[in-house]
Amino acid sequence: MNTRTDTTEMPVADSSGPEDTSPFDAPRGQRRRALRRALYIMFPLATLATVYFVTRAPHETAASAAGHDHGATPASDGPQSVMLSSEDARRIGVTYAVATVTPLIREIRTVGQVTFDETRLRTISPKVDGWVERLHVAFTGQFVVAGTPLLAVYSPMLVTAQEELLLASKLRADVAAGSDDARRSAEELLTSARRRLGYWDVPATAIAHIERTGEVQRALPLYAPVGGFVIEKNVLQGQRIMAGDALYKLADLSTVWVEGEVFEQDLSSVRLGVRAVAELDALPGEKFVGRITYIYPTLDPETRTVRVRVEVPNARLRLKPGMYATLRLTGARNAPALSVPRTAVLSTGERHLVFVKRPDGMLEPRLVEIGVATADRIEVLRGVVAGDTVVVSATFLVDAESNLGTALGGMGNMPGMDMTAPVGRDASPRQE
């Protein structure tokens, strides 16, 4: 018995049939075909570009790191020459300068701090024991003039010395009619009494007053030997003091020091007597001029710096110890050298580049070797000659234009990177 199996085929929907037709289906199909064609084209191009940069970039890096002597020749493996019209140069702000041979004066900038002039500090100490009867200078920061009484001291030693002075003075008067030896001995005794009080910082005017009045002073004043500001005060009224106690410290601020740190590599440009300019944040716009008076003999092994001292006049007392300052030290004058403005040199970390304007107007990139740099100029050891005209502003824009030309030129020479439109091809999408 034959069993017949009826196979019924399921109808397959025809996307082009009228029952499924939608106004959105036709654009979707075209988009799929266009995407497929784009992938066919871009995949080989991406593969070629990857191979190019993998194989070409290491050779370019090695060539730049090798440091070949290019002299005054263009950087053929790097940026290419650029032609800019006068209008384009004006629009992007390109300006020019001439490479010249001039002496270079190096300027060193460092951070400094205002300190006291140690030669103008004075400590006030008594030379006898005693008690403070009166305190004339009573607070820190007070300004005193030389010869101003600081305090009055009662001291048994001073009382005894005054009594001896009066006895010697009376003895000289008693022996005025006596022999020469007696008068001479009395005079020597009086001189010795005066000297003793003078050694204990009793001024000559006070000694003369004691002799004239014939009275012993209970408390004698201690005077300021110099003028200045009281920066330390270690005494109170009624306090017992001992010989040698540091009661006051005075500072004359008419001259101050500004001390800064100079790096080891800059020491060759630092000399005694070199001019220095101090600028302070507390006094914007003002400059204080001084001279280097001392270079410390030791180097800090951690910071690799040496401290230098600049003496600055401070007649108006504008500079206050403790202020921070920026020190600008004028280095030693170097011999005349070929140099260009600093903005003309474009440094990439591995090489230094300048753009030289040729007679035909082309801006030619050149690799240069640089030397000493100042605040506004930099020495060129090789790569340009005196009289060359170089770009000094908008250098980055010129370099970008040059690199763009290099990149486009290189891509145009790669297989499959012909940027020109095909001739005689149907631009309509291919139907599949």
Phi, psi and omega in degrees: 000124181271126178259121183262126179256118178274118179262116180257118181278135177285136179291137179264130182290129178269119183296340180267357181293160184289337183286336181254001185291132179225148179295347181265346187288317184299312177299325180295318179296319178296322179295321179298316181294320179295319179297320180296316179296322179296321178295320178300325183277315188285330183297312176298323180295317179297322180295316179295320180296320179297315179298322181297310184289329179290320183272330186271321185301315180300325180292322179292320178295317180295322181294320180289326181283339183290338175068048180292156180277101179272343181059231180258023180268155180294159177279087189294328180276356183244223181299152180256165179298150184234140174250119178241132175287166179299323180293317179295319179297320179292323183294320181266001174084032179281128174232164188231159173213163183255135175291125185231162176257109182218156173293140180253125176253112185279138177248130180251128180246133180210168179266135180229175179221138179284131178227171177291148167283108187297337178285351181246020174262143181218130175261134180257118180227140176283157178253004178225160174277153178174199180229147180276112179278316181220143180245111182274324177254108195250357182213156179287140181097350181291140178268134180234150177260149178305131182093358178285135176291130180269316180200165176248130187244131168264124180220124176304328180294320179290323178298314179298318180295325178292318179297319177297323178297316181293322177296319179294322178293319179293321180297319179297323179291326182289327184260016181301329180263006183273197183287168179295321180296319180294317179295321180293319179295319178295321179294320178294322179295319178294318179297321179296321179293320177295317182298319182299315178295323178295322178295334179267022174067025171275120184294159182298327179295322179292322178295317179296324179294321179296316180295321183290319182274335182070022181240143177275129178274130180294314182236131178252143182282151172251120188261156176282121181287335180223165175268159179157185179263141177282110179258348174216138178222119185236037184215147176232157179295136182087355183286142173277130182241154179243156178300130179095352177295136177278098183277317181224155167231124182251145179231127173269114185261015178293338173224136179232167175253145170239114184254134180225170181250129179247131181292155185304319183288347180263358185295332181295340181263000183257129180223154174295139181086357180292141180291141179222146179238129179253131175238135186239141176295330181289339182230070185297141178086352180257144179235135181243120187262136177213192180228149175287119182253345181201140173240119185297147187278356184240157179245136178286116184291341181275315182265349182057044180231159176237137181277138176237152183241128178245127178266125186235127174296144184222055187298322182270005177059035178281329180275127182242132179306136182105341179291145173271148182218158171257120181263130175245107184262130177275114183285177179294147180285125179273165177294156178305137183214156177287128183213160176227164174301148183299326182290349179282339184264123178256112183258133179253000184100326179252336181208166181238135189229141170230155175252120182257132179276118180277166179301331180276003178095350179290143175262108187261123177284136178227139173281134182232158173249126187254161180234235184290140178241140173247191183295328185232353180225162181220137182284138177246116182275329183200143177125328175226165178236163180301134181099346177295140176263124185240156176282130182242351176220155185061029181298322180295322179293319177296319179295320178296318177297320180294315179294326178296318177297322178296316183294316180293321179295320179293320181291327179292335179273353180283148177299135177081001183250030176289116186274356182281149180287140179294147182261134174076018179260147177281121182279353180284150182297141180285132179276134180253000000 
